[in-house]
Amino acid sequence: MKTYTSKTSGYARQPSATQQETYHGTDKATTALPLAAAALCLALSAVSVLLAVTVAPEEVVPPPDTHTLTPEEHEESVTIEPEDKTTAPVVIQEEQPPPSPETQTPTSETPPYSPLPLKLSTTNLTFEAQGKTHALFVTSRPTENELKYQVSGEFIKMPPRLSPSPQDGSGYISLWNMTVTTIPNPSLEERKGTVTFALGNETVLLNVTQKGMSNPKLSITNLTFDAKGGKKNVDIESGITNFLVKVSDSFITLDVGDIKKQDGIFTRTVKVTVSKNDKREEHQGNVMFIVGNVTNTLVVTQKPAPLPLSFTLSSMDDLTFEANGGTIVINVESGITTNKFSTQKSGDFITLHPLAPSQKENDDKMRGAVRVTVPKYNDPKERKGTVTVILGNEDVTLNVIQEGAPPKEEEADKN
């Protein structure tokens, strides 16, 4: 049996029965006890270090603009990304220019003294020579200033007052709705003018151009009438509807018809009427058509009256027949003469039956006649011809007119 001696107390302790039983053995068993105690101390030291790391972790300073997890969030997180030790790149943003007044969205903070530019719906207007009215819109930021204008060109007409109205009730735009009108251009040359709009210290220019009229022209420049007179038509074409007509002599009268327009050209038909000429001299006169500052002249000529006839006809008027046909008798009277009496015609539908003048007893006149006959006519269009009575070297011509047939009942019902 071995005896243990305590270095601390300095006395010798007799082991108990248990100890004797436990440590009973050889010298190797006795020496193992101090080694086990030393290993236990090392293990306890390692546990202490591990607990120190777990309980008091190193404080991590989060990067700027990141969220720091609370202990509760930290416990709920599944994984923790390793901290990126690389240096974040520095981004330099290019400075953007301020929005223009045109693109800037109006807000309640938009200052009222930064207006949109004064604008026109168009800066150029072109008018035909006839003149016309065009619509024009002027816009700006809401303002209490009065929109003013100045016109250069007497042919331009503007409204007397310009009153703004908000567009669609938005309150963000002032809108002026107006018209620009030009009067007819009487010249062949185009003319130009301007309208200058002013709002506060802003101005904008409207250019106005009006075309010159097309050169007016007549369908005919000379008309010739017989001594008995008559009616004939002439057309005048121009680029505008208004024109003046002047007549130089009273034997000419005019009747102006309705206006017609085609391809920008205005046409009027004028009926020229000439009265009978009883004089032995020719009549001549002028009809002047004045369009703007351009004058077109129509020359009207009328033949002189013939020498007194040595014979007369009972009728000097046109011979008019209905479609059913018929006969008209023309009496011929002359002085005592030996001149030959004859007749002529133009028109196959006319038949002549002349009766040569003869003298009765105690009569100083020779009397004859011409029977003019036309048959029934079934065509709806009228037909014309002439009859000429000749005595010696003198002659008289009369017009023969037969009316067209009326439409049939079936055709009338369809119409």
Legacy VTK file of the C-alpha trace (Angstrom):
# vtk DataFile Version 3.0
C-alpha trace
ASCII
DATASET POLYDATA
POINTS 415 float
0.000 0.000 0.000
1.191 3.483 -0.904
0.746 6.623 1.140
-0.030 10.146 -0.577
1.440 13.160 0.958
-0.235 16.633 0.453
2.125 19.392 -0.350
-0.363 21.965 0.964
-1.150 20.581 4.390
2.126 18.900 5.023
0.569 15.838 6.666
0.092 12.279 5.442
-3.502 11.041 4.618
-4.419 7.401 4.851
-6.559 6.421 1.800
-10.114 5.207 2.406
-11.312 1.794 1.616
-12.875 3.074 -1.590
-9.755 4.741 -2.654
-7.847 1.731 -1.814
-10.143 -0.244 -3.987
-10.079 2.279 -6.785
-6.471 2.952 -7.053
-5.418 -0.506 -6.207
-3.067 -1.615 -8.883
0.338 -1.315 -10.247
2.494 1.832 -10.583
1.102 2.640 -14.160
-2.425 3.086 -12.835
-1.240 5.323 -10.135
0.500 7.697 -12.558
-2.540 8.049 -14.979
-4.616 10.172 -12.616
-2.599 13.402 -12.862
-2.610 13.174 -16.715
-6.410 12.962 -16.875
-6.783 16.003 -14.691
-4.530 18.021 -16.991
-6.523 17.007 -20.096
-9.742 18.086 -18.405
-8.325 21.553 -17.731
-7.350 22.008 -21.379
-10.842 21.010 -22.541
-12.491 23.507 -20.168
-10.208 26.275 -21.481
-11.223 25.554 -25.117
-14.913 25.632 -24.201
-14.411 29.014 -22.501
-12.818 30.448 -25.649
-15.667 29.137 -27.836
-18.281 30.632 -25.529
-16.491 33.965 -25.606
-16.623 34.019 -29.429
-20.309 33.041 -29.520
-21.546 35.451 -26.853
-19.571 38.502 -27.876
-19.127 38.501 -31.698
-17.043 41.144 -33.275
-19.163 44.208 -34.134
-19.501 44.690 -37.902
-19.987 48.245 -39.139
-22.569 48.120 -42.010
-21.764 49.997 -45.260
-23.554 53.259 -45.915
-27.190 53.147 -47.089
-27.648 49.485 -45.934
-30.016 48.118 -43.357
-28.518 46.821 -40.069
-30.152 43.586 -38.951
-31.594 43.488 -35.455
-30.728 40.468 -33.267
-34.149 39.004 -34.043
-33.641 39.465 -37.824
-30.151 38.086 -37.482
-31.451 34.910 -35.847
-34.149 34.478 -38.547
-31.692 34.855 -41.446
-30.674 31.622 -43.029
-27.466 32.693 -44.690
-25.107 35.587 -44.271
-23.381 36.797 -47.425
-19.677 37.489 -46.918
-18.866 41.156 -46.870
-17.674 42.498 -50.228
-14.286 43.962 -49.529
-13.954 45.413 -53.041
-14.280 49.138 -53.513
-17.593 50.226 -55.155
-17.124 52.251 -58.424
-17.841 55.957 -58.252
-20.637 56.975 -60.743
-20.588 60.568 -61.974
-24.036 61.616 -63.298
-24.081 64.041 -66.240
-25.936 67.209 -65.421
-29.212 67.392 -67.421
-30.367 70.715 -68.917
-33.533 72.183 -67.396
-36.781 71.406 -69.284
-37.848 73.981 -71.861
-41.147 75.803 -71.361
-42.599 73.840 -74.278
-41.862 70.404 -72.731
-42.320 71.323 -69.098
-45.443 69.812 -67.576
-47.523 72.576 -66.001
-47.846 72.235 -62.237
-49.192 74.367 -59.460
-45.576 75.357 -58.751
-44.917 76.583 -62.320
-44.320 80.321 -62.039
-46.756 82.435 -64.030
-43.920 84.608 -65.337
-42.277 81.839 -67.426
-44.677 81.821 -70.444
-44.718 79.500 -73.403
-43.630 81.196 -76.636
-46.318 83.124 -78.494
-47.321 80.823 -81.364
-49.477 80.890 -84.520
-51.197 77.868 -86.039
-49.434 78.892 -89.268
-47.023 81.660 -90.199
-47.973 81.783 -93.898
-51.402 82.224 -95.533
-52.028 82.194 -99.305
-55.264 83.456 -100.866
-56.736 83.211 -104.363
-57.392 86.402 -106.323
-61.108 86.111 -105.530
-60.355 86.561 -101.823
-61.358 84.294 -98.980
-61.398 83.855 -95.202
-58.923 81.632 -93.337
-59.041 80.557 -89.687
-56.044 81.370 -87.464
-55.214 80.272 -83.897
-52.823 82.046 -81.526
-51.674 80.392 -78.283
-49.580 81.297 -75.237
-49.315 80.579 -71.507
-52.216 82.140 -69.572
-51.680 85.855 -69.398
-53.553 89.002 -68.553
-51.769 90.913 -71.321
-53.788 91.985 -74.335
-52.930 90.421 -77.690
-52.365 93.210 -80.195
-51.736 93.174 -83.930
-50.555 95.503 -86.673
-51.524 94.971 -90.340
-49.325 95.861 -93.309
-51.450 95.653 -96.471
-54.834 97.309 -97.009
-56.266 94.177 -98.628
-56.021 92.282 -95.299
-58.996 92.469 -92.949
-58.818 91.423 -89.275
-61.402 91.283 -86.456
-61.597 94.496 -84.389
-60.981 92.841 -80.991
-59.192 89.669 -79.883
-60.546 88.031 -76.726
-58.719 84.956 -75.342
-60.479 81.836 -74.118
-58.970 78.862 -72.201
-58.467 75.677 -74.151
-60.719 72.854 -72.914
-60.944 74.586 -69.544
-57.447 73.429 -68.631
-56.329 76.903 -67.638
-52.818 76.196 -68.924
-53.151 77.834 -72.359
-54.590 81.085 -73.648
-56.210 80.610 -77.045
-57.253 83.260 -79.575
-59.506 82.018 -82.378
-59.818 84.502 -85.246
-60.193 84.872 -89.020
-58.033 86.553 -91.637
-59.845 87.836 -94.757
-58.652 89.330 -98.030
-60.665 91.354 -100.546
-60.561 90.464 -104.297
-57.316 91.307 -106.065
-58.109 93.355 -109.199
-54.567 93.088 -110.542
-52.828 90.421 -112.558
-49.880 90.632 -110.124
-49.805 88.932 -106.727
-49.580 91.092 -103.625
-48.116 90.514 -100.175
-48.638 91.829 -96.654
-47.997 90.954 -93.019
-49.739 90.847 -89.669
-47.525 91.335 -86.588
-48.916 89.970 -83.308
-47.565 91.284 -79.993
-48.118 89.931 -76.466
-46.096 91.660 -73.758
-42.550 91.790 -75.104
-43.072 88.891 -77.531
-43.888 89.288 -81.240
-44.620 86.841 -84.055
-45.121 87.544 -87.779
-47.822 86.225 -90.133
-47.040 86.456 -93.878
-50.035 86.937 -96.201
-49.865 86.369 -99.987
-52.708 86.867 -102.471
-52.455 85.635 -106.031
-53.149 87.872 -109.011
-56.211 87.187 -111.109
-55.974 85.287 -114.369
-56.079 87.451 -117.476
-59.778 87.973 -118.347
-60.790 87.059 -121.882
-63.841 87.184 -124.135
-65.118 84.270 -126.211
-65.410 86.705 -129.145
-64.189 90.256 -129.690
-66.412 91.331 -132.625
-70.162 91.057 -133.273
-71.917 92.057 -136.522
-75.682 92.606 -136.864
-78.000 93.288 -139.830
-79.924 96.541 -140.041
-82.983 94.952 -138.509
-80.994 94.176 -135.328
-81.032 91.020 -133.201
-79.467 89.201 -130.216
-76.148 87.405 -129.787
-74.206 85.972 -126.830
-70.660 86.511 -125.641
-68.859 84.806 -122.719
-66.349 86.481 -120.419
-63.916 84.435 -118.321
-61.859 85.717 -115.383
-60.346 84.673 -112.105
-62.815 86.714 -110.052
-66.584 87.118 -110.140
-66.861 90.895 -109.991
-66.581 93.000 -113.124
-68.007 96.175 -114.633
-69.633 96.590 -118.043
-69.806 99.862 -119.966
-71.681 100.454 -123.243
-70.675 103.299 -125.558
-73.905 103.628 -127.608
-77.613 103.427 -126.827
-78.472 101.022 -129.671
-76.745 98.274 -127.622
-78.339 96.746 -124.538
-76.988 93.925 -122.321
-78.418 91.105 -120.246
-75.862 89.479 -117.883
-76.490 85.829 -117.067
-75.606 83.711 -114.045
-72.037 82.941 -113.117
-70.459 79.513 -113.596
-67.227 78.210 -112.064
-64.920 75.513 -113.383
-61.278 74.821 -112.437
-61.051 78.140 -110.590
-62.293 80.153 -113.604
-65.523 82.181 -113.420
-67.623 82.502 -116.592
-70.586 84.752 -117.320
-72.688 84.783 -120.486
-73.747 88.230 -121.644
-76.606 88.635 -124.167
-76.011 91.574 -126.503
-79.128 93.056 -128.129
-79.047 95.565 -131.010
-82.118 97.553 -132.101
-83.186 98.152 -135.718
-81.103 100.532 -137.783
-83.287 102.836 -139.918
-80.434 105.006 -141.100
-78.370 104.701 -144.199
-75.168 104.616 -142.205
-73.421 101.906 -140.278
-73.678 101.710 -136.497
-70.643 100.871 -134.427
-70.230 100.762 -130.678
-68.142 99.184 -127.940
-68.923 97.052 -124.902
-66.137 97.322 -122.320
-65.717 94.540 -119.754
-63.614 95.825 -116.864
-62.127 93.214 -114.497
-59.987 94.882 -111.869
-57.601 97.126 -113.758
-57.866 95.088 -116.981
-60.323 96.099 -119.739
-61.534 93.853 -122.582
-63.458 95.495 -125.426
-66.148 93.941 -127.586
-66.725 95.771 -130.907
-70.357 95.761 -132.106
-71.100 96.649 -135.756
-74.539 97.042 -137.355
-75.134 97.335 -141.083
-76.962 100.387 -142.486
-80.576 100.323 -143.583
-81.064 99.317 -147.263
-82.323 101.721 -149.931
-86.102 102.050 -150.119
-87.475 99.051 -151.932
-89.460 99.405 -155.049
-91.688 96.707 -153.596
-93.023 95.824 -150.200
-94.086 92.615 -148.480
-97.170 92.244 -146.337
-94.958 90.842 -143.588
-91.303 91.511 -142.859
-91.258 89.303 -139.755
-90.049 85.745 -139.434
-92.437 83.067 -140.740
-93.152 80.667 -137.868
-94.973 77.344 -138.317
-96.214 74.765 -135.820
-95.076 71.137 -135.995
-98.269 70.217 -137.862
-97.121 72.414 -140.772
-99.230 74.823 -142.852
-99.178 77.653 -145.401
-98.462 81.379 -145.028
-99.167 83.834 -147.890
-96.884 86.850 -148.367
-98.303 89.652 -150.490
-95.931 91.485 -152.783
-96.678 95.032 -153.922
-94.661 97.223 -156.264
-94.892 100.106 -158.633
-95.402 99.693 -162.345
-92.316 97.831 -163.487
-91.156 95.304 -166.000
-88.532 93.859 -163.637
-88.530 90.119 -163.200
-90.129 88.703 -160.090
-88.708 85.523 -158.555
-88.247 83.594 -155.297
-85.532 81.485 -153.657
-85.411 79.268 -150.570
-83.012 77.459 -148.247
-84.386 74.375 -146.524
-85.682 71.257 -148.263
-88.823 71.203 -146.104
-90.071 74.533 -147.616
-92.257 74.675 -150.720
-92.855 77.994 -152.599
-95.733 78.878 -154.880
-95.027 82.381 -156.345
-97.668 84.472 -158.047
-96.027 87.155 -160.142
-97.217 90.746 -159.614
-99.913 91.872 -162.025
-101.675 95.162 -162.623
-105.392 95.567 -162.368
-107.448 98.130 -164.246
-107.219 101.675 -162.891
-104.565 100.545 -160.338
-101.124 102.147 -160.165
-99.715 99.194 -158.264
-98.635 95.771 -159.298
-99.694 93.081 -156.848
-98.503 89.528 -156.407
-98.002 86.907 -153.709
-95.845 84.036 -152.524
-97.343 80.998 -150.834
-94.917 79.364 -148.330
-95.848 75.803 -147.269
-94.164 73.378 -144.810
-95.290 69.775 -144.092
-95.944 68.110 -140.708
-92.807 67.692 -138.588
-92.341 64.800 -136.098
-88.939 65.633 -134.689
-88.900 67.420 -131.293
-86.092 69.743 -132.411
-87.084 72.845 -134.386
-85.818 73.432 -137.919
-85.039 76.596 -139.843
-84.798 77.909 -143.403
-85.216 81.125 -145.468
-87.392 82.573 -148.228
-86.091 85.336 -150.535
-88.313 87.495 -152.727
-86.486 89.107 -155.669
-87.729 91.922 -157.895
-85.228 93.371 -160.279
-81.982 93.962 -158.450
-83.667 94.153 -155.051
-84.402 91.334 -152.653
-85.855 90.700 -149.194
-85.068 87.586 -147.126
-87.362 86.213 -144.429
-86.570 83.521 -141.871
-88.721 80.376 -141.776
-88.937 78.517 -138.449
-90.894 75.321 -137.744
-91.376 74.238 -134.148
-90.456 70.750 -132.974
-93.043 68.061 -132.345
-94.304 67.719 -128.744
-93.231 64.557 -126.846
-95.463 61.500 -127.086
-97.791 60.691 -124.204
-95.813 57.597 -123.144
-92.562 59.581 -123.080
-94.271 62.405 -121.175
-95.487 59.916 -118.541
-91.951 58.574 -118.091
-90.606 62.077 -117.576
LINES 1 416
415 0 1 2 3 4 5 6 7 8 9 10 11 12 13 14 15 16 17 18 19 20 21 22 23 24 25 26 27 28 29 30 31 32 33 34 35 36 37 38 39 40 41 42 43 44 45 46 47 48 49 50 51 52 53 54 55 56 57 58 59 60 61 62 63 64 65 66 67 68 69 70 71 72 73 74 75 76 77 78 79 80 81 82 83 84 85 86 87 88 89 90 91 92 93 94 95 96 97 98 99 100 101 102 103 104 105 106 107 108 109 110 111 112 113 114 115 116 117 118 119 120 121 122 123 124 125 126 127 128 129 130 131 132 133 134 135 136 137 138 139 140 141 142 143 144 145 146 147 148 149 150 151 152 153 154 155 156 157 158 159 160 161 162 163 164 165 166 167 168 169 170 171 172 173 174 175 176 177 178 179 180 181 182 183 184 185 186 187 188 189 190 191 192 193 194 195 196 197 198 199 200 201 202 203 204 205 206 207 208 209 210 211 212 213 214 215 216 217 218 219 220 221 222 223 224 225 226 227 228 229 230 231 232 233 234 235 236 237 238 239 240 241 242 243 244 245 246 247 248 249 250 251 252 253 254 255 256 257 258 259 260 261 262 263 264 265 266 267 268 269 270 271 272 273 274 275 276 277 278 279 280 281 282 283 284 285 286 287 288 289 290 291 292 293 294 295 296 297 298 299 300 301 302 303 304 305 306 307 308 309 310 311 312 313 314 315 316 317 318 319 320 321 322 323 324 325 326 327 328 329 330 331 332 333 334 335 336 337 338 339 340 341 342 343 344 345 346 347 348 349 350 351 352 353 354 355 356 357 358 359 360 361 362 363 364 365 366 367 368 369 370 371 372 373 374 375 376 377 378 379 380 381 382 383 384 385 386 387 388 389 390 391 392 393 394 395 396 397 398 399 400 401 402 403 404 405 406 407 408 409 410 411 412 413 414
